[in-house]
Amino acid sequence: MSKNKKELPADVKEELLQTLKARFEKNINRHKDIQWSKVMERLEASPAKLWSLSEMEVTGGEPDVVDSDSKTGEFIFFDCSPETPKERRSLCYDRQALDARKANKPVNSAMDMAEELGIEMLDEEEYKILQQLGSFDLKTSSWLKTTADVRKLGGAIFGDRRFNRVFIYHNGADSYYAARGFRGSLRV
């Protein structure tokens, strides 16, 4: 990393841009009406966002463009790895849940890690959009941004794909599993 934590060194930036472009071209079905040149313009103008995309990549997320916002001009990236990102597993839901655990605490929470990476956790609607683009989480599951009313009662939601269907479940927010992580989104 360069002196500024949120800015990538030139060689890392170039490698990341090549990786993102190759993934973009390989998965046109995710973004049929979006041109790479327009995405590249936004990426070049957003060093901190590139840093977050790099963190998504390093932790196993395989970020790719899935949509654009016609009002803001932003491109929306989701983690598109086949399974929930490897380096973001075995996490409870949020800081409150982590602090509530008395024994066998995980190293972090999904919400805290998302904030550290500069990304947002996918919510239920976004997760269903992702699942329309392919088959994800066939062996793993992903924590999803949970509404305040559910979280207030001690729970959190997660999703996965089994039996060719997308399921949204609930669990105690303080639980964590080796096969559960989280997926993120980033607007650039």
TORPA-4810 file (N, C-alpha, C, O; in nm, 3 decimals):
<nodes>
NODE_1_0.083_-0.119_0.000_0.000_0.000_0.000_0.087_0.125_0.000_0.200_0.125_0.050_M
NODE_2_0.033_0.228_-0.056_0.104_0.355_-0.056_0.087_0.422_0.080_0.022_0.368_0.170_S
NODE_3_0.148_0.539_0.095_0.139_0.613_0.221_-0.006_0.632_0.263_-0.042_0.611_0.379_K
NODE_4_-0.089_0.673_0.167_-0.232_0.691_0.192_-0.298_0.553_0.185_-0.301_0.491_0.078_N
NODE_5_-0.348_0.506_0.296_-0.405_0.372_0.304_-0.510_0.347_0.197_-0.525_0.234_0.150_K
NODE_6_-0.583_0.449_0.158_-0.693_0.432_0.063_-0.652_0.454_-0.083_-0.738_0.473_-0.169_K
NODE_7_-0.524_0.451_-0.110_-0.478_0.468_-0.248_-0.378_0.357_-0.280_-0.286_0.331_-0.203_E
NODE_8_-0.398_0.293_-0.394_-0.314_0.180_-0.433_-0.187_0.227_-0.504_-0.189_0.327_-0.576_L
NODE_9_-0.076_0.155_-0.485_0.042_0.182_-0.566_0.010_0.156_-0.714_-0.080_0.078_-0.745_P
NODE_10_0.082_0.221_-0.802_0.052_0.214_-0.946_0.049_0.071_-0.999_-0.040_0.037_-1.077_A
NODE_11_0.144_-0.014_-0.958_0.147_-0.151_-1.011_0.027_-0.233_-0.963_-0.028_-0.313_-1.039_D
NODE_12_-0.013_-0.215_-0.837_-0.129_-0.287_-0.783_-0.257_-0.238_-0.850_-0.345_-0.317_-0.883_V
NODE_13_-0.264_-0.108_-0.871_-0.380_-0.049_-0.938_-0.394_-0.105_-1.080_-0.503_-0.144_-1.121_K
NODE_14_-0.284_-0.110_-1.154_-0.287_-0.160_-1.292_-0.330_-0.307_-1.296_-0.410_-0.346_-1.380_E
NODE_15_-0.276_-0.387_-1.206_-0.312_-0.529_-1.200_-0.460_-0.546_-1.167_-0.528_-0.629_-1.227_E
NODE_16_-0.509_-0.467_-1.072_-0.650_-0.475_-1.035_-0.739_-0.436_-1.153_-0.837_-0.504_-1.182_L
NODE_17_-0.705_-0.328_-1.221_-0.785_-0.285_-1.336_-0.788_-0.391_-1.445_-0.891_-0.412_-1.509_L
NODE_18_-0.676_-0.458_-1.467_-0.672_-0.567_-1.566_-0.762_-0.683_-1.523_-0.833_-0.740_-1.605_Q
NODE_19_-0.758_-0.716_-1.395_-0.842_-0.824_-1.342_-0.989_-0.789_-1.356_-1.069_-0.872_-1.400_T
NODE_20_-1.025_-0.666_-1.319_-1.165_-0.623_-1.328_-1.213_-0.621_-1.472_-1.326_-0.662_-1.501_L
NODE_21_-1.129_-0.574_-1.563_-1.167_-0.570_-1.704_-1.187_-0.711_-1.759_-1.285_-0.736_-1.829_K
NODE_22_-1.096_-0.803_-1.728_-1.109_-0.941_-1.776_-1.237_-1.005_-1.722_-1.307_-1.075_-1.796_A
NODE_23_-1.268_-0.981_-1.594_-1.391_-1.037_-1.535_-1.513_-0.974_-1.600_-1.612_-1.043_-1.627_R
NODE_24_-1.508_-0.845_-1.625_-1.617_-0.772_-1.689_-1.645_-0.833_-1.826_-1.760_-0.859_-1.861_F
NODE_25_-1.539_-0.853_-1.904_-1.555_-0.907_-2.040_-1.600_-1.052_-2.040_-1.671_-1.095_-2.131_E
NODE_26_-1.560_-1.128_-1.941_-1.596_-1.270_-1.933_-1.742_-1.289_-1.891_-1.803_-1.391_-1.922_K
NODE_27_-1.799_-1.192_-1.822_-1.933_-1.206_-1.763_-2.027_-1.097_-1.813_-2.094_-1.031_-1.733_N
NODE_28_-2.034_-1.078_-1.942_-2.117_-0.973_-2.003_-2.264_-0.985_-1.961_-2.334_-0.884_-1.953_I
NODE_29_-2.310_-1.106_-1.935_-2.450_-1.126_-1.894_-2.485_-1.050_-1.767_-2.603_-1.024_-1.742_N
NODE_30_-2.388_-1.013_-1.687_-2.413_-0.938_-1.563_-2.437_-0.790_-1.588_-2.491_-0.721_-1.501_R
NODE_31_-2.396_-0.740_-1.705_-2.400_-0.596_-1.730_-2.409_-0.567_-1.880_-2.324_-0.497_-1.935_H
NODE_32_-2.509_-0.620_-1.944_-2.522_-0.615_-2.091_-2.514_-0.475_-2.150_-2.452_-0.458_-2.255_K
NODE_33_-2.572_-0.378_-2.088_-2.580_-0.243_-2.147_-2.476_-0.146_-2.091_-2.491_-0.024_-2.105_D
NODE_34_-2.372_-0.198_-2.030_-2.270_-0.113_-1.969_-2.138_-0.129_-2.046_-2.097_-0.240_-2.079_I
NODE_35_-2.074_-0.017_-2.074_-1.947_-0.018_-2.146_-1.831_-0.007_-2.047_-1.833_0.074_-1.954_Q
NODE_36_-1.729_-0.091_-2.069_-1.613_-0.089_-1.981_-1.546_0.048_-1.977_-1.500_0.091_-1.871_W
NODE_37_-1.540_0.118_-2.090_-1.472_0.249_-2.094_-1.536_0.347_-1.994_-1.465_0.426_-1.932_S
NODE_38_-1.667_0.341_-1.980_-1.736_0.429_-1.884_-1.703_0.388_-1.740_-1.683_0.474_-1.654_K
NODE_39_-1.698_0.257_-1.715_-1.662_0.208_-1.581_-1.520_0.252_-1.549_-1.492_0.299_-1.439_V
NODE_40_-1.431_0.236_-1.645_-1.290_0.271_-1.627_-1.274_0.419_-1.591_-1.193_0.453_-1.504_M
NODE_41_-1.350_0.507_-1.655_-1.345_0.650_-1.624_-1.376_0.674_-1.476_-1.307_0.749_-1.408_E
NODE_42_-1.482_0.609_-1.429_-1.523_0.627_-1.288_-1.417_0.570_-1.194_-1.386_0.629_-1.091_R
NODE_43_-1.362_0.454_-1.230_-1.261_0.392_-1.145_-1.136_0.480_-1.135_-1.082_0.499_-1.026_L
NODE_44_-1.092_0.532_-1.247_-0.973_0.617_-1.250_-0.991_0.742_-1.164_-0.893_0.795_-1.110_E
NODE_45_-1.113_0.790_-1.152_-1.141_0.912_-1.076_-1.169_0.885_-0.928_-1.197_0.977_-0.852_A
NODE_46_-1.160_0.758_-0.887_-1.200_0.722_-0.750_-1.096_0.634_-0.681_-1.119_0.514_-0.665_S
NODE_47_-0.982_0.689_-0.639_-0.877_0.607_-0.577_-0.925_0.530_-0.453_-0.886_0.415_-0.434_P
NODE_48_-1.007_0.591_-0.370_-1.054_0.522_-0.250_-1.146_0.406_-0.285_-1.145_0.302_-0.218_A
NODE_49_-1.225_0.422_-0.390_-1.314_0.313_-0.434_-1.230_0.199_-0.493_-1.262_0.082_-0.473_K
NODE_50_-1.125_0.234_-0.566_-1.035_0.130_-0.618_-0.971_0.053_-0.504_-0.954_-0.069_-0.512_L
NODE_51_-0.935_0.125_-0.397_-0.879_0.058_-0.280_-0.979_-0.043_-0.223_-0.943_-0.156_-0.190_W
NODE_52_-1.106_-0.002_-0.213_-1.210_-0.093_-0.161_-1.229_-0.212_-0.255_-1.244_-0.325_-0.208_S
NODE_53_-1.228_-0.189_-0.385_-1.239_-0.300_-0.480_-1.121_-0.395_-0.465_-1.136_-0.517_-0.476_L
NODE_54_-1.003_-0.340_-0.441_-0.885_-0.424_-0.418_-0.905_-0.510_-0.294_-0.872_-0.629_-0.294_S
NODE_55_-0.958_-0.451_-0.189_-0.984_-0.527_-0.067_-1.090_-0.635_-0.091_-1.080_-0.745_-0.038_E
NODE_56_-1.191_-0.603_-0.170_-1.291_-0.704_-0.206_-1.223_-0.820_-0.279_-1.253_-0.937_-0.252_M
NODE_57_-1.133_-0.788_-0.369_-1.061_-0.888_-0.447_-0.969_-0.972_-0.358_-0.971_-1.095_-0.365_E
NODE_58_-0.890_-0.907_-0.275_-0.794_-0.975_-0.189_-0.863_-1.072_-0.092_-0.808_-1.177_-0.059_V
NODE_59_-0.982_-1.036_-0.048_-1.054_-1.122_0.047_-1.139_-1.228_-0.024_-1.214_-1.300_0.042_T
NODE_60_-1.127_-1.237_-0.156_-1.192_-1.345_-0.229_-1.326_-1.314_-0.289_-1.397_-1.406_-0.330_G
NODE_61_-1.365_-1.188_-0.297_-1.498_-1.152_-0.343_-1.522_-1.153_-0.493_-1.637_-1.163_-0.537_G
NODE_62_-1.416_-1.142_-0.572_-1.431_-1.137_-0.718_-1.535_-1.032_-0.760_-1.635_-1.067_-0.824_E
NODE_63_-1.514_-0.905_-0.725_-1.613_-0.802_-0.756_-1.632_-0.783_-0.907_-1.538_-0.793_-0.985_P
NODE_64_-1.757_-0.755_-0.944_-1.791_-0.729_-1.084_-1.907_-0.631_-1.089_-1.985_-0.621_-0.994_D
NODE_65_-1.918_-0.559_-1.199_-2.027_-0.465_-1.221_-2.156_-0.544_-1.242_-2.160_-0.637_-1.323_V
NODE_66_-2.260_-0.506_-1.169_-2.390_-0.574_-1.185_-2.501_-0.480_-1.227_-2.608_-0.525_-1.268_V
NODE_67_-2.477_-0.348_-1.217_-2.582_-0.253_-1.253_-2.522_-0.112_-1.256_-2.406_-0.091_-1.222_D
NODE_68_-2.604_-0.018_-1.299_-2.566_0.123_-1.293_-2.686_0.202_-1.243_-2.801_0.160_-1.259_S
NODE_69_-2.658_0.315_-1.183_-2.763_0.402_-1.132_-2.778_0.518_-1.230_-2.688_0.601_-1.242_D
NODE_70_-2.889_0.523_-1.300_-2.909_0.625_-1.403_-2.916_0.767_-1.344_-2.887_0.864_-1.413_S
NODE_71_-2.954_0.779_-1.218_-2.963_0.911_-1.155_-2.826_0.966_-1.117_-2.799_1.085_-1.136_K
NODE_72_-2.739_0.881_-1.063_-2.609_0.928_-1.015_-2.495_0.899_-1.112_-2.388_0.959_-1.102_T
NODE_73_-2.518_0.808_-1.206_-2.412_0.767_-1.297_-2.318_0.664_-1.236_-2.221_0.623_-1.301_G
NODE_74_-2.345_0.623_-1.113_-2.258_0.527_-1.046_-2.275_0.387_-1.104_-2.383_0.349_-1.151_E
NODE_75_-2.166_0.311_-1.101_-2.170_0.170_-1.135_-2.170_0.092_-1.005_-2.101_0.128_-0.909_F
NODE_76_-2.248_-0.015_-1.001_-2.265_-0.094_-0.880_-2.192_-0.226_-0.895_-2.219_-0.305_-0.985_I
NODE_77_-2.098_-0.249_-0.804_-2.022_-0.374_-0.799_-2.077_-0.460_-0.687_-2.109_-0.410_-0.579_F
NODE_78_-2.088_-0.590_-0.710_-2.119_-0.689_-0.607_-2.006_-0.790_-0.604_-1.935_-0.809_-0.703_F
NODE_79_-1.988_-0.855_-0.490_-1.901_-0.972_-0.483_-1.967_-1.082_-0.564_-2.081_-1.120_-0.535_D
NODE_80_-1.898_-1.135_-0.664_-1.956_-1.238_-0.751_-1.880_-1.370_-0.743_-1.888_-1.451_-0.835_C
NODE_81_-1.807_-1.392_-0.636_-1.738_-1.520_-0.619_-1.844_-1.630_-0.607_-1.951_-1.607_-0.551_S
NODE_82_-1.815_-1.750_-0.658_-1.914_-1.858_-0.652_-1.964_-1.886_-0.510_-2.083_-1.908_-0.489_P
NODE_83_-1.873_-1.885_-0.414_-1.909_-1.905_-0.274_-1.877_-1.776_-0.198_-1.802_-1.691_-0.246_E
NODE_84_-1.935_-1.762_-0.080_-1.909_-1.641_0.000_-1.758_-1.623_0.015_-1.687_-1.722_0.034_T
NODE_85_-1.706_-1.501_0.006_-1.562_-1.479_0.005_-1.487_-1.549_0.120_-1.524_-1.536_0.237_P
NODE_86_-1.383_-1.622_0.084_-1.308_-1.705_0.180_-1.251_-1.630_0.298_-1.254_-1.679_0.410_K
NODE_87_-1.200_-1.512_0.274_-1.137_-1.436_0.383_-1.237_-1.355_0.464_-1.197_-1.272_0.546_E
NODE_88_-1.365_-1.378_0.442_-1.469_-1.306_0.517_-1.567_-1.404_0.580_-1.687_-1.375_0.587_R
NODE_89_-1.520_-1.517_0.624_-1.605_-1.618_0.686_-1.576_-1.628_0.835_-1.481_-1.568_0.885_R
NODE_90_-1.659_-1.705_0.905_-1.646_-1.726_1.050_-1.657_-1.595_1.127_-1.578_-1.567_1.216_S
NODE_91_-1.757_-1.516_1.089_-1.782_-1.387_1.152_-1.925_-1.385_1.206_-2.016_-1.434_1.140_L
NODE_92_-1.944_-1.328_1.324_-2.081_-1.305_1.367_-2.133_-1.181_1.293_-2.060_-1.122_1.213_C
NODE_93_-2.256_-1.142_1.318_-2.318_-1.039_1.235_-2.262_-0.898_1.257_-2.219_-0.834_1.162_Y
NODE_94_-2.263_-0.848_1.382_-2.220_-0.710_1.406_-2.145_-0.698_1.539_-2.130_-0.796_1.612_D
NODE_95_-2.100_-0.577_1.570_-2.022_-0.552_1.691_-2.101_-0.588_1.817_-2.046_-0.645_1.911_R
NODE_96_-2.228_-0.554_1.820_-2.311_-0.586_1.937_-2.312_-0.737_1.961_-2.299_-0.781_2.075_Q
NODE_97_-2.327_-0.815_1.855_-2.327_-0.961_1.868_-2.189_-1.011_1.912_-2.179_-1.101_1.995_A
NODE_98_-2.084_-0.954_1.856_-1.948_-0.994_1.893_-1.922_-0.965_2.040_-1.868_-1.048_2.112_L
NODE_99_-1.960_-0.847_2.084_-1.940_-0.810_2.224_-2.022_-0.895_2.319_-1.982_-0.916_2.434_D
NODE_100_-2.136_-0.946_2.272_-2.223_-1.027_2.357_-2.170_-1.169_2.378_-2.208_-1.235_2.475_A
NODE_101_-2.084_-1.215_2.292_-2.030_-1.351_2.306_-1.935_-1.356_2.425_-1.846_-1.271_2.439_R
NODE_102_-1.954_-1.454_2.508_-1.868_-1.469_2.626_-1.750_-1.561_2.598_-1.643_-1.544_2.656_K
NODE_103_-1.769_-1.659_2.511_-1.663_-1.757_2.481_-1.656_-1.781_2.331_-1.752_-1.758_2.258_A
NODE_104_-1.541_-1.826_2.287_-1.520_-1.862_2.146_-1.559_-1.749_2.050_-1.630_-1.770_1.952_N
NODE_105_-1.511_-1.632_2.082_-1.544_-1.516_1.997_-1.474_-1.529_1.862_-1.358_-1.570_1.856_K
NODE_106_-1.544_-1.495_1.753_-1.477_-1.488_1.624_-1.384_-1.367_1.622_-1.389_-1.283_1.712_P
NODE_107_-1.301_-1.357_1.521_-1.203_-1.247_1.516_-1.267_-1.114_1.481_-1.208_-1.009_1.508_V
NODE_108_-1.386_-1.115_1.421_-1.447_-0.990_1.377_-1.595_-1.014_1.352_-1.644_-1.126_1.366_N
NODE_109_-1.664_-0.908_1.316_-1.804_-0.920_1.276_-1.816_-0.880_1.129_-1.731_-0.806_1.077_S
NODE_110_-1.919_-0.927_1.063_-1.940_-0.897_0.922_-1.959_-0.747_0.900_-1.899_-0.690_0.809_A
NODE_111_-2.041_-0.684_0.981_-2.066_-0.540_0.964_-1.939_-0.458_0.986_-1.914_-0.363_0.911_M
NODE_112_-1.860_-0.492_1.087_-1.735_-0.420_1.112_-1.637_-0.439_0.996_-1.572_-0.343_0.953_D
NODE_113_-1.628_-0.561_0.946_-1.534_-0.587_0.836_-1.578_-0.513_0.710_-1.494_-0.459_0.638_M
NODE_114_-1.707_-0.512_0.682_-1.757_-0.438_0.566_-1.717_-0.291_0.576_-1.673_-0.231_0.478_A
NODE_115_-1.733_-0.234_0.693_-1.695_-0.094_0.713_-1.545_-0.074_0.692_-1.504_0.024_0.629_E
NODE_116_-1.464_-0.165_0.744_-1.319_-0.157_0.726_-1.281_-0.162_0.578_-1.187_-0.095_0.535_E
NODE_117_-1.355_-0.240_0.500_-1.327_-0.253_0.357_-1.384_-0.138_0.276_-1.351_-0.121_0.158_L
NODE_118_-1.471_-0.058_0.338_-1.533_0.055_0.268_-1.647_0.012_0.177_-1.673_0.076_0.076_G
NODE_119_-1.714_-0.097_0.212_-1.824_-0.150_0.131_-1.949_-0.166_0.217_-1.944_-0.154_0.339_I
NODE_120_-2.061_-0.193_0.151_-2.187_-0.222_0.220_-2.216_-0.371_0.207_-2.188_-0.431_0.104_E
NODE_121_-2.273_-0.430_0.312_-2.319_-0.568_0.300_-2.441_-0.571_0.209_-2.522_-0.478_0.209_M
NODE_122_-2.455_-0.678_0.131_-2.576_-0.693_0.050_-2.696_-0.707_0.141_-2.688_-0.769_0.248_L
NODE_123_-2.808_-0.649_0.099_-2.933_-0.672_0.172_-3.010_-0.783_0.099_-2.963_-0.836_-0.001_D
NODE_124_-3.126_-0.816_0.151_-3.203_-0.928_0.095_-3.237_-0.905_-0.052_-3.224_-0.997_-0.133_E
NODE_125_-3.280_-0.786_-0.087_-3.317_-0.756_-0.225_-3.195_-0.767_-0.318_-3.204_-0.826_-0.425_E
NODE_126_-3.083_-0.711_-0.276_-2.962_-0.718_-0.357_-2.915_-0.863_-0.373_-2.868_-0.902_-0.480_E
NODE_127_-2.928_-0.942_-0.267_-2.887_-1.082_-0.274_-2.971_-1.158_-0.377_-2.919_-1.240_-0.452_Y
NODE_128_-3.099_-1.129_-0.380_-3.186_-1.193_-0.479_-3.151_-1.148_-0.621_-3.159_-1.227_-0.715_K
NODE_129_-3.112_-1.022_-0.637_-3.065_-0.973_-0.768_-2.940_-1.049_-0.809_-2.929_-1.094_-0.923_I
NODE_130_-2.845_-1.062_-0.716_-2.722_-1.136_-0.745_-2.756_-1.278_-0.791_-2.699_-1.328_-0.888_L
NODE_131_-2.847_-1.343_-0.721_-2.881_-1.482_-0.752_-2.950_-1.496_-0.888_-2.955_-1.606_-0.942_Q
NODE_132_-3.003_-1.388_-0.944_-3.059_-1.392_-1.078_-2.949_-1.390_-1.184_-2.973_-1.424_-1.300_Q
NODE_133_-2.829_-1.352_-1.144_-2.717_-1.342_-1.237_-2.637_-1.472_-1.246_-2.548_-1.485_-1.330_L
NODE_134_-2.666_-1.568_-1.160_-2.594_-1.695_-1.157_-2.632_-1.773_-1.032_-2.725_-1.736_-0.960_G
NODE_135_-2.560_-1.880_-1.009_-2.584_-1.963_-0.891_-2.470_-1.940_-0.792_-2.356_-1.981_-0.817_S
NODE_136_-2.501_-1.876_-0.681_-2.402_-1.840_-0.582_-2.436_-1.906_-0.448_-2.553_-1.935_-0.420_F
NODE_137_-2.336_-1.929_-0.367_-2.353_-1.987_-0.232_-2.421_-2.124_-0.237_-2.520_-2.147_-0.167_D
NODE_138_-2.369_-2.213_-0.319_-2.423_-2.349_-0.325_-2.375_-2.433_-0.207_-2.441_-2.531_-0.170_L
NODE_139_-2.262_-2.397_-0.148_-2.206_-2.471_-0.034_-2.187_-2.382_0.088_-2.162_-2.432_0.198_K
NODE_140_-2.200_-2.252_0.070_-2.178_-2.157_0.179_-2.304_-2.073_0.197_-2.405_-2.095_0.129_T
NODE_141_-2.299_-1.978_0.288_-2.409_-1.884_0.306_-2.350_-1.746_0.335_-2.233_-1.735_0.372_S
NODE_142_-2.432_-1.643_0.319_-2.385_-1.506_0.336_-2.479_-1.428_0.427_-2.600_-1.423_0.405_S
NODE_143_-2.420_-1.366_0.531_-2.497_-1.273_0.613_-2.551_-1.164_0.522_-2.485_-1.124_0.427_W
NODE_144_-2.671_-1.114_0.552_-2.732_-1.006_0.476_-2.766_-0.891_0.572_-2.797_-0.913_0.689_L
NODE_145_-2.760_-0.770_0.519_-2.796_-0.654_0.600_-2.937_-0.677_0.653_-3.030_-0.705_0.577_K
NODE_146_-2.952_-0.665_0.782_-3.074_-0.702_0.852_-3.148_-0.579_0.900_-3.087_-0.483_0.947_T
NODE_147_-3.279_-0.581_0.888_-3.360_-0.468_0.932_-3.352_-0.451_1.084_-3.329_-0.548_1.157_T
NODE_148_-3.371_-0.329_1.129_-3.358_-0.296_1.271_-3.455_-0.375_1.358_-3.421_-0.411_1.471_A
NODE_149_-3.576_-0.402_1.308_-3.674_-0.474_1.391_-3.629_-0.617_1.420_-3.651_-0.667_1.531_D
NODE_150_-3.568_-0.683_1.323_-3.517_-0.818_1.345_-3.394_-0.813_1.434_-3.379_-0.893_1.526_V
NODE_151_-3.306_-0.718_1.405_-3.182_-0.709_1.483_-3.210_-0.676_1.628_-3.140_-0.724_1.717_R
NODE_152_-3.312_-0.594_1.654_-3.349_-0.556_1.791_-3.388_-0.679_1.874_-3.372_-0.680_1.996_K
NODE_153_-3.439_-0.781_1.807_-3.480_-0.904_1.875_-3.366_-1.005_1.887_-3.387_-1.117_1.934_L
NODE_154_-3.244_-0.965_1.844_-3.127_-1.051_1.860_-3.092_-1.134_1.737_-2.995_-1.209_1.738_G
NODE_155_-3.171_-1.119_1.631_-3.147_-1.201_1.513_-3.080_-1.126_1.400_-3.059_-1.005_1.406_G
NODE_156_-3.046_-1.201_1.298_-2.992_-1.147_1.173_-3.027_-1.247_1.064_-3.054_-1.364_1.093_A
NODE_157_-3.027_-1.202_0.940_-3.065_-1.291_0.830_-2.944_-1.325_0.744_-2.846_-1.251_0.740_I
NODE_158_-2.954_-1.437_0.675_-2.852_-1.478_0.579_-2.920_-1.553_0.466_-3.034_-1.597_0.478_F
NODE_159_-2.848_-1.568_0.357_-2.904_-1.635_0.241_-2.808_-1.736_0.183_-2.687_-1.730_0.205_G
NODE_160_-2.865_-1.829_0.106_-2.787_-1.924_0.028_-2.875_-1.982_-0.082_-2.994_-1.951_-0.090_D
NODE_161_-2.817_-2.065_-0.165_-2.891_-2.133_-0.272_-2.877_-2.283_-0.250_-2.767_-2.337_-0.245_R
NODE_162_-2.992_-2.348_-0.236_-2.997_-2.493_-0.222_-3.114_-2.543_-0.306_-3.214_-2.474_-0.321_R
NODE_163_-3.100_-2.661_-0.358_-3.208_-2.723_-0.436_-3.259_-2.630_-0.548_-3.378_-2.627_-0.579_F
NODE_164_-3.165_-2.554_-0.606_-3.194_-2.460_-0.714_-3.293_-2.350_-0.674_-3.365_-2.297_-0.758_N
NODE_165_-3.295_-2.318_-0.544_-3.378_-2.209_-0.491_-3.296_-2.123_-0.398_-3.203_-2.171_-0.333_R
NODE_166_-3.331_-1.996_-0.391_-3.265_-1.904_-0.299_-3.345_-1.903_-0.170_-3.467_-1.882_-0.170_V
NODE_167_-3.276_-1.925_-0.060_-3.340_-1.926_0.072_-3.285_-1.812_0.156_-3.166_-1.784_0.153_F
NODE_168_-3.372_-1.747_0.229_-3.334_-1.646_0.327_-3.375_-1.703_0.463_-3.491_-1.738_0.484_I
NODE_169_-3.279_-1.711_0.553_-3.300_-1.769_0.684_-3.271_-1.666_0.793_-3.236_-1.551_0.765_Y
NODE_170_-3.286_-1.710_0.916_-3.251_-1.627_1.031_-3.162_-1.707_1.124_-3.160_-1.830_1.121_H
NODE_171_-3.089_-1.636_1.207_-3.004_-1.698_1.307_-2.979_-1.593_1.415_-3.003_-1.474_1.394_N
NODE_172_-2.930_-1.638_1.529_-2.886_-1.541_1.628_-2.769_-1.464_1.569_-2.681_-1.524_1.508_G
NODE_173_-2.767_-1.334_1.587_-2.662_-1.251_1.529_-2.524_-1.285_1.583_-2.423_-1.254_1.520_A
NODE_174_-2.519_-1.349_1.700_-2.389_-1.383_1.759_-2.334_-1.516_1.709_-2.223_-1.555_1.745_D
NODE_175_-2.410_-1.587_1.625_-2.361_-1.714_1.574_-2.260_-1.691_1.462_-2.259_-1.586_1.398_S
NODE_176_-2.175_-1.789_1.439_-2.083_-1.783_1.326_-2.046_-1.924_1.286_-2.042_-2.015_1.368_Y
NODE_177_-2.018_-1.940_1.158_-1.990_-2.072_1.101_-1.879_-2.060_0.998_-1.862_-1.955_0.935_Y
NODE_178_-1.803_-2.164_0.982_-1.691_-2.166_0.887_-1.738_-2.144_0.743_-1.662_-2.095_0.660_A
NODE_179_-1.861_-2.179_0.715_-1.913_-2.167_0.578_-2.001_-2.041_0.559_-2.062_-2.024_0.454_A
NODE_180_-2.006_-1.954_0.660_-2.087_-1.832_0.644_-1.997_-1.710_0.652_-1.917_-1.694_0.744_R
NODE_181_-2.013_-1.625_0.552_-1.941_-1.499_0.549_-2.036_-1.388_0.510_-2.150_-1.385_0.555_G
NODE_182_-1.989_-1.297_0.426_-2.079_-1.193_0.376_-2.031_-1.146_0.241_-1.913_-1.156_0.208_F
NODE_183_-2.123_-1.094_0.164_-2.096_-1.036_0.032_-2.122_-0.887_0.041_-2.209_-0.841_0.115_R
NODE_184_-2.045_-0.812_-0.037_-2.058_-0.669_-0.032_-2.093_-0.606_-0.164_-2.088_-0.669_-0.269_G
NODE_185_-2.128_-0.478_-0.156_-2.153_-0.398_-0.274_-2.076_-0.268_-0.261_-2.045_-0.223_-0.151_S
NODE_186_-2.046_-0.209_-0.375_-1.975_-0.082_-0.378_-2.025_-0.003_-0.497_-2.036_-0.055_-0.608_L
NODE_187_-2.056_0.124_-0.473_-2.096_0.215_-0.580_-1.976_0.301_-0.617_-1.912_0.362_-0.531_R
NODE_188_-1.948_0.305_-0.747_-1.834_0.382_-0.796_-1.885_0.483_-0.899_-1.807_0.560_-0.954_V
</nodes>
